[in-house]
Amino acid sequence: MSAVSPNVSGRSAEPMVPVISVTARSLPPQSLEDILVYDPAAIAAFYRRRPLQILFRIISIFWTALGYGVGLLSDKLTGRQKVNEQKRAEGLRIMLTKLGPAYIKVGQALSTRPDLVSPTTMAEMVKLQDQLPPFANEIAMRFIEEEIGQPSASVYEYLSPEPIAAASLGQVYKGRLKTGEEVAVKVQRPGLADQITKDIYILRVLAAWAKRNIKQIRSDLVSIVDEFGTRIFEEMDYTHEGANAERFAELYGYLPEIVVPSIYPQYTGRRVLTMEWIDGVKLTELDELARRGVDPTHVIEVGVQCSLRQLLEHGFFHADPHPGNLLVTADGKLAYLDFGMMCEVQPYQRYGLIEAIVHMVNRDFEALAQDYVNLEFLTPETDLSPIIPALAGVFNNALGASVAELNLKSITDEFSALMYEYPFRVPAYYALIIRSLVTLDGIAITVDPDFKVLSKAYPYVSRRLLTDPAPQLRTSLQALLFQDGRFRWNRLENLLRNAKDSDDYDLNQVLNQTLEFLFSERGEFLRDRIADELAKELDKVGYSLIQRVARALKLQAFERDLLAAPIGATEQPDTGSWEQAVRILGILRNTKGLDASTVATVVPKLIAQPEARDIGRRVVNGVVQRAIARMIREFLVTEPAVTTPALPSAKAA
């Protein structure tokens, strides 16, 4: 079975071809063809001179939706919802098709949400991905000739007599070039600009009205509509999609289980795109995948890992990963077919998202509140004191008992409820990220209801925290591992355990960067903490060992007088830290990449550093000082000391 994605979408990360902005003209644009890039002022100027067109469009939307709404109400009043379920699902598909491309995209999103609509409705929404009514072949052939500058017969040896798929923005033909390559040829629907601009103009007017008149709305709805408008205009320019595909291949095509089709730019224009033909089946066609012996859950994991790299590594991500855009090839690889709706995430946003995930997983809600300021969900002057406990209450419910229970829908639902109570706002870029992640999550739970996107993402995040040299993540890692002057071994154990499951985890890189940071000027604080922690743990171990020996020899007086609890402890010593350290060594021993050669490379570097010898001296001094302090306390002090003597600084040690 063969399929390609007919959805035509586009944002190029490359600079756009300069155009003359219509807002600079003295007169409004006379035709929508004059508006080559999204320009809300130009669109408003165009339709202000044509109010009847907008009025008729609003009436058309209302009238089309009215029939469907009356049917739903009738079913509810007569108790026939179940009987008419198939009929209403078909009616919803037909209604969205009549309303046009913007509404069809809503239906495409619903096709991956089994948590929002019934299986019957989902099955109908799937048809919106590539089974819409096609337009006439004569128009398609005319567009091809106009865009590539020559008749289709002079370029293509073969074109399918009818489109093999049709979706919201265009339709697809299967073809063969004169040079023999199998290709997919996308051709844009006629009159697309007219339909899109009317709906965007209406949405923008409604968003501005809602922002002015509904106090509960704090997000900049107009900016969100403008973000959507920018993307949809770029989707209507196939040269952008071609550039996106080439950049996507450059950034992610090296991944062994990812396939990116080649683009033929010489046969591509604003309304026509020629790309390599990919044979495969949709990721949601579970029966066919089973027949081919492909594990769909593994393919979903491949998609999650690729999405993480898109979002958090390079920042150039696919914002529309619905099943029509994702195919599984015969050898079980994941092919991306549509590169129209792409978006760019800036470095500070990428690092901020990583830090937010870490703080959320580890329930550090004070830091999470600050992350929302950094990510522009909250303004810098916002009082975070009431928000921190609210975050704790919301996310403690959503997170469950462990990382393995992380559920994207629960988190987004809980967070959405929180936004109504506190002054959160939704940045425009975040709307596209959530759209992409929620769509991916919907595909995942369609394939495997127990699949947790975020729990699969945490190994990647752990690996980035341990290996990325960026100062933001170094600071985040330090804050994660130290709290109130204590080293949190459980957090390190959790990071290492998760990171070793990441496909490209490089333990050598972790060790080298750790040593480089540890022995740098920035690592002085960490060296002091490590030395103090080691001294404390060695004191505990020594105390416990001597106590066991004394008990074995029945030296009760010796045990009573000299074996007072270690400095700072009031109960029996806790061996949990030592046991965790042993477990960490076990994790490292079982991590791919750790062998004798790795140790042989690291140990000389460690010994050669003068800072390492300073750590050793500080550890020895710390253990000796604790022993002396214990003896002084027992023999020279009448009452037991209440406070813990402060250890000398690194320089004094």
PEHU-V680610 format. One record per residue. N is the residue number from 1. RES is the residue in one small letter. SS is DSSP state (2 for helix, 1 for strand, 0 for the rest). Layout:
BEGIN
n: {N & N}
res: {RES & RES}
ss: {SS & SS}
END
This chain:
BEGIN
n: {1 & 2 & 3 & 4 & 5 & 6 & 7 & 8 & 9 & 10 & 11 & 12 & 13 & 14 & 15 & 16 & 17 & 18 & 19 & 20 & 21 & 22 & 23 & 24 & 25 & 26 & 27 & 28 & 29 & 30 & 31 & 32 & 33 & 34 & 35 & 36 & 37 & 38 & 39 & 40 & 41 & 42 & 43 & 44 & 45 & 46 & 47 & 48 & 49 & 50 & 51 & 52 & 53 & 54 & 55 & 56 & 57 & 58 & 59 & 60 & 61 & 62 & 63 & 64 & 65 & 66 & 67 & 68 & 69 & 70 & 71 & 72 & 73 & 74 & 75 & 76 & 77 & 78 & 79 & 80 & 81 & 82 & 83 & 84 & 85 & 86 & 87 & 88 & 89 & 90 & 91 & 92 & 93 & 94 & 95 & 96 & 97 & 98 & 99 & 100 & 101 & 102 & 103 & 104 & 105 & 106 & 107 & 108 & 109 & 110 & 111 & 112 & 113 & 114 & 115 & 116 & 117 & 118 & 119 & 120 & 121 & 122 & 123 & 124 & 125 & 126 & 127 & 128 & 129 & 130 & 131 & 132 & 133 & 134 & 135 & 136 & 137 & 138 & 139 & 140 & 141 & 142 & 143 & 144 & 145 & 146 & 147 & 148 & 149 & 150 & 151 & 152 & 153 & 154 & 155 & 156 & 157 & 158 & 159 & 160 & 161 & 162 & 163 & 164 & 165 & 166 & 167 & 168 & 169 & 170 & 171 & 172 & 173 & 174 & 175 & 176 & 177 & 178 & 179 & 180 & 181 & 182 & 183 & 184 & 185 & 186 & 187 & 188 & 189 & 190 & 191 & 192 & 193 & 194 & 195 & 196 & 197 & 198 & 199 & 200 & 201 & 202 & 203 & 204 & 205 & 206 & 207 & 208 & 209 & 210 & 211 & 212 & 213 & 214 & 215 & 216 & 217 & 218 & 219 & 220 & 221 & 222 & 223 & 224 & 225 & 226 & 227 & 228 & 229 & 230 & 231 & 232 & 233 & 234 & 235 & 236 & 237 & 238 & 239 & 240 & 241 & 242 & 243 & 244 & 245 & 246 & 247 & 248 & 249 & 250 & 251 & 252 & 253 & 254 & 255 & 256 & 257 & 258 & 259 & 260 & 261 & 262 & 263 & 264 & 265 & 266 & 267 & 268 & 269 & 270 & 271 & 272 & 273 & 274 & 275 & 276 & 277 & 278 & 279 & 280 & 281 & 282 & 283 & 284 & 285 & 286 & 287 & 288 & 289 & 290 & 291 & 292 & 293 & 294 & 295 & 296 & 297 & 298 & 299 & 300 & 301 & 302 & 303 & 304 & 305 & 306 & 307 & 308 & 309 & 310 & 311 & 312 & 313 & 314 & 315 & 316 & 317 & 318 & 319 & 320 & 321 & 322 & 323 & 324 & 325 & 326 & 327 & 328 & 329 & 330 & 331 & 332 & 333 & 334 & 335 & 336 & 337 & 338 & 339 & 340 & 341 & 342 & 343 & 344 & 345 & 346 & 347 & 348 & 349 & 350 & 351 & 352 & 353 & 354 & 355 & 356 & 357 & 358 & 359 & 360 & 361 & 362 & 363 & 364 & 365 & 366 & 367 & 368 & 369 & 370 & 371 & 372 & 373 & 374 & 375 & 376 & 377 & 378 & 379 & 380 & 381 & 382 & 383 & 384 & 385 & 386 & 387 & 388 & 389 & 390 & 391 & 392 & 393 & 394 & 395 & 396 & 397 & 398 & 399 & 400 & 401 & 402 & 403 & 404 & 405 & 406 & 407 & 408 & 409 & 410 & 411 & 412 & 413 & 414 & 415 & 416 & 417 & 418 & 419 & 420 & 421 & 422 & 423 & 424 & 425 & 426 & 427 & 428 & 429 & 430 & 431 & 432 & 433 & 434 & 435 & 436 & 437 & 438 & 439 & 440 & 441 & 442 & 443 & 444 & 445 & 446 & 447 & 448 & 449 & 450 & 451 & 452 & 453 & 454 & 455 & 456 & 457 & 458 & 459 & 460 & 461 & 462 & 463 & 464 & 465 & 466 & 467 & 468 & 469 & 470 & 471 & 472 & 473 & 474 & 475 & 476 & 477 & 478 & 479 & 480 & 481 & 482 & 483 & 484 & 485 & 486 & 487 & 488 & 489 & 490 & 491 & 492 & 493 & 494 & 495 & 496 & 497 & 498 & 499 & 500 & 501 & 502 & 503 & 504 & 505 & 506 & 507 & 508 & 509 & 510 & 511 & 512 & 513 & 514 & 515 & 516 & 517 & 518 & 519 & 520 & 521 & 522 & 523 & 524 & 525 & 526 & 527 & 528 & 529 & 530 & 531 & 532 & 533 & 534 & 535 & 536 & 537 & 538 & 539 & 540 & 541 & 542 & 543 & 544 & 545 & 546 & 547 & 548 & 549 & 550 & 551 & 552 & 553 & 554 & 555 & 556 & 557 & 558 & 559 & 560 & 561 & 562 & 563 & 564 & 565 & 566 & 567 & 568 & 569 & 570 & 571 & 572 & 573 & 574 & 575 & 576 & 577 & 578 & 579 & 580 & 581 & 582 & 583 & 584 & 585 & 586 & 587 & 588 & 589 & 590 & 591 & 592 & 593 & 594 & 595 & 596 & 597 & 598 & 599 & 600 & 601 & 602 & 603 & 604 & 605 & 606 & 607 & 608 & 609 & 610 & 611 & 612 & 613 & 614 & 615 & 616 & 617 & 618 & 619 & 620 & 621 & 622 & 623 & 624 & 625 & 626 & 627 & 628 & 629 & 630 & 631 & 632 & 633 & 634 & 635 & 636 & 637 & 638 & 639 & 640 & 641 & 642 & 643 & 644 & 645 & 646 & 647 & 648 & 649 & 650 & 651 & 652 & 653}
res: {m & s & a & v & s & p & n & v & s & g & r & s & a & e & p & m & v & p & v & i & s & v & t & a & r & s & l & p & p & q & s & l & e & d & i & l & v & y & d & p & a & a & i & a & a & f & y & r & r & r & p & l & q & i & l & f & r & i & i & s & i & f & w & t & a & l & g & y & g & v & g & l & l & s & d & k & l & t & g & r & q & k & v & n & e & q & k & r & a & e & g & l & r & i & m & l & t & k & l & g & p & a & y & i & k & v & g & q & a & l & s & t & r & p & d & l & v & s & p & t & t & m & a & e & m & v & k & l & q & d & q & l & p & p & f & a & n & e & i & a & m & r & f & i & e & e & e & i & g & q & p & s & a & s & v & y & e & y & l & s & p & e & p & i & a & a & a & s & l & g & q & v & y & k & g & r & l & k & t & g & e & e & v & a & v & k & v & q & r & p & g & l & a & d & q & i & t & k & d & i & y & i & l & r & v & l & a & a & w & a & k & r & n & i & k & q & i & r & s & d & l & v & s & i & v & d & e & f & g & t & r & i & f & e & e & m & d & y & t & h & e & g & a & n & a & e & r & f & a & e & l & y & g & y & l & p & e & i & v & v & p & s & i & y & p & q & y & t & g & r & r & v & l & t & m & e & w & i & d & g & v & k & l & t & e & l & d & e & l & a & r & r & g & v & d & p & t & h & v & i & e & v & g & v & q & c & s & l & r & q & l & l & e & h & g & f & f & h & a & d & p & h & p & g & n & l & l & v & t & a & d & g & k & l & a & y & l & d & f & g & m & m & c & e & v & q & p & y & q & r & y & g & l & i & e & a & i & v & h & m & v & n & r & d & f & e & a & l & a & q & d & y & v & n & l & e & f & l & t & p & e & t & d & l & s & p & i & i & p & a & l & a & g & v & f & n & n & a & l & g & a & s & v & a & e & l & n & l & k & s & i & t & d & e & f & s & a & l & m & y & e & y & p & f & r & v & p & a & y & y & a & l & i & i & r & s & l & v & t & l & d & g & i & a & i & t & v & d & p & d & f & k & v & l & s & k & a & y & p & y & v & s & r & r & l & l & t & d & p & a & p & q & l & r & t & s & l & q & a & l & l & f & q & d & g & r & f & r & w & n & r & l & e & n & l & l & r & n & a & k & d & s & d & d & y & d & l & n & q & v & l & n & q & t & l & e & f & l & f & s & e & r & g & e & f & l & r & d & r & i & a & d & e & l & a & k & e & l & d & k & v & g & y & s & l & i & q & r & v & a & r & a & l & k & l & q & a & f & e & r & d & l & l & a & a & p & i & g & a & t & e & q & p & d & t & g & s & w & e & q & a & v & r & i & l & g & i & l & r & n & t & k & g & l & d & a & s & t & v & a & t & v & v & p & k & l & i & a & q & p & e & a & r & d & i & g & r & r & v & v & n & g & v & v & q & r & a & i & a & r & m & i & r & e & f & l & v & t & e & p & a & v & t & t & p & a & l & p & s & a & k & a & a}
ss: {0 & 1 & 0 & 0 & 0 & 0 & 0 & 0 & 0 & 0 & 0 & 0 & 0 & 0 & 0 & 0 & 0 & 0 & 0 & 0 & 0 & 2 & 2 & 2 & 0 & 0 & 0 & 0 & 0 & 0 & 0 & 2 & 2 & 2 & 0 & 0 & 0 & 0 & 0 & 2 & 2 & 2 & 2 & 2 & 2 & 2 & 2 & 2 & 0 & 0 & 2 & 2 & 2 & 2 & 2 & 2 & 2 & 2 & 2 & 2 & 2 & 2 & 2 & 2 & 2 & 2 & 2 & 2 & 2 & 2 & 2 & 2 & 2 & 2 & 2 & 2 & 2 & 2 & 0 & 0 & 0 & 0 & 0 & 0 & 2 & 2 & 2 & 2 & 2 & 2 & 2 & 2 & 2 & 2 & 2 & 2 & 2 & 2 & 2 & 0 & 2 & 2 & 2 & 2 & 2 & 2 & 2 & 2 & 2 & 2 & 0 & 0 & 0 & 0 & 0 & 0 & 0 & 0 & 2 & 2 & 2 & 2 & 2 & 2 & 2 & 2 & 2 & 2 & 2 & 2 & 1 & 0 & 0 & 0 & 0 & 0 & 2 & 2 & 2 & 2 & 2 & 2 & 2 & 2 & 2 & 2 & 2 & 2 & 0 & 0 & 0 & 2 & 2 & 2 & 0 & 1 & 1 & 1 & 1 & 0 & 0 & 0 & 0 & 0 & 1 & 1 & 0 & 0 & 0 & 1 & 1 & 1 & 1 & 1 & 1 & 1 & 1 & 0 & 0 & 0 & 0 & 1 & 1 & 1 & 1 & 1 & 1 & 1 & 0 & 0 & 0 & 2 & 2 & 2 & 2 & 2 & 2 & 2 & 2 & 2 & 2 & 2 & 2 & 2 & 2 & 2 & 2 & 2 & 2 & 2 & 2 & 2 & 2 & 0 & 0 & 0 & 0 & 0 & 0 & 0 & 2 & 2 & 2 & 2 & 2 & 2 & 2 & 2 & 2 & 2 & 2 & 2 & 2 & 2 & 2 & 0 & 0 & 2 & 2 & 2 & 2 & 2 & 2 & 2 & 2 & 2 & 2 & 2 & 2 & 2 & 2 & 2 & 0 & 0 & 0 & 0 & 0 & 1 & 1 & 1 & 0 & 0 & 1 & 0 & 2 & 2 & 2 & 0 & 0 & 0 & 0 & 1 & 1 & 1 & 1 & 1 & 0 & 0 & 1 & 0 & 1 & 1 & 0 & 0 & 0 & 2 & 2 & 2 & 2 & 2 & 2 & 0 & 0 & 0 & 0 & 2 & 2 & 2 & 2 & 2 & 2 & 2 & 2 & 2 & 2 & 2 & 2 & 2 & 2 & 2 & 2 & 2 & 2 & 2 & 0 & 1 & 1 & 1 & 0 & 0 & 0 & 0 & 2 & 2 & 2 & 1 & 1 & 1 & 0 & 0 & 0 & 0 & 0 & 1 & 1 & 1 & 0 & 0 & 0 & 0 & 0 & 1 & 1 & 1 & 0 & 0 & 2 & 2 & 2 & 2 & 2 & 2 & 2 & 2 & 2 & 2 & 2 & 2 & 2 & 2 & 2 & 0 & 0 & 0 & 2 & 2 & 2 & 2 & 2 & 2 & 2 & 2 & 2 & 2 & 0 & 0 & 0 & 0 & 0 & 0 & 0 & 0 & 0 & 0 & 2 & 2 & 2 & 2 & 2 & 2 & 2 & 2 & 2 & 2 & 2 & 2 & 2 & 2 & 2 & 0 & 0 & 0 & 2 & 2 & 2 & 0 & 0 & 2 & 2 & 2 & 2 & 2 & 2 & 2 & 2 & 2 & 2 & 2 & 2 & 2 & 2 & 0 & 0 & 0 & 0 & 0 & 0 & 2 & 2 & 2 & 2 & 2 & 2 & 2 & 2 & 2 & 2 & 2 & 2 & 2 & 2 & 2 & 2 & 2 & 2 & 2 & 2 & 0 & 0 & 0 & 0 & 0 & 2 & 2 & 2 & 2 & 2 & 2 & 2 & 2 & 2 & 2 & 2 & 2 & 2 & 2 & 2 & 0 & 0 & 0 & 2 & 2 & 2 & 2 & 2 & 2 & 2 & 2 & 2 & 2 & 2 & 1 & 1 & 0 & 0 & 1 & 1 & 0 & 2 & 2 & 2 & 2 & 2 & 2 & 2 & 2 & 2 & 2 & 2 & 0 & 0 & 0 & 0 & 0 & 0 & 0 & 2 & 2 & 2 & 2 & 2 & 2 & 2 & 2 & 2 & 2 & 2 & 2 & 0 & 0 & 2 & 2 & 2 & 2 & 2 & 2 & 2 & 2 & 2 & 2 & 2 & 2 & 2 & 2 & 2 & 2 & 2 & 2 & 2 & 2 & 2 & 2 & 2 & 2 & 2 & 2 & 2 & 2 & 2 & 2 & 2 & 2 & 0 & 0 & 0 & 2 & 2 & 2 & 2 & 2 & 2 & 2 & 0 & 0 & 0 & 0 & 0 & 0 & 0 & 0 & 0 & 0 & 0 & 0 & 0 & 2 & 2 & 2 & 2 & 2 & 2 & 2 & 2 & 2 & 2 & 2 & 2 & 2 & 2 & 0 & 0 & 0 & 0 & 0 & 0 & 2 & 2 & 2 & 2 & 2 & 2 & 2 & 2 & 2 & 2 & 2 & 2 & 2 & 0 & 2 & 2 & 2 & 2 & 2 & 2 & 2 & 2 & 2 & 2 & 2 & 2 & 2 & 2 & 2 & 2 & 2 & 2 & 2 & 2 & 2 & 2 & 2 & 2 & 2 & 2 & 0 & 0 & 0 & 0 & 0 & 0 & 0 & 0 & 0 & 0 & 0 & 0 & 0 & 0 & 0 & 0 & 0 & 0}
END
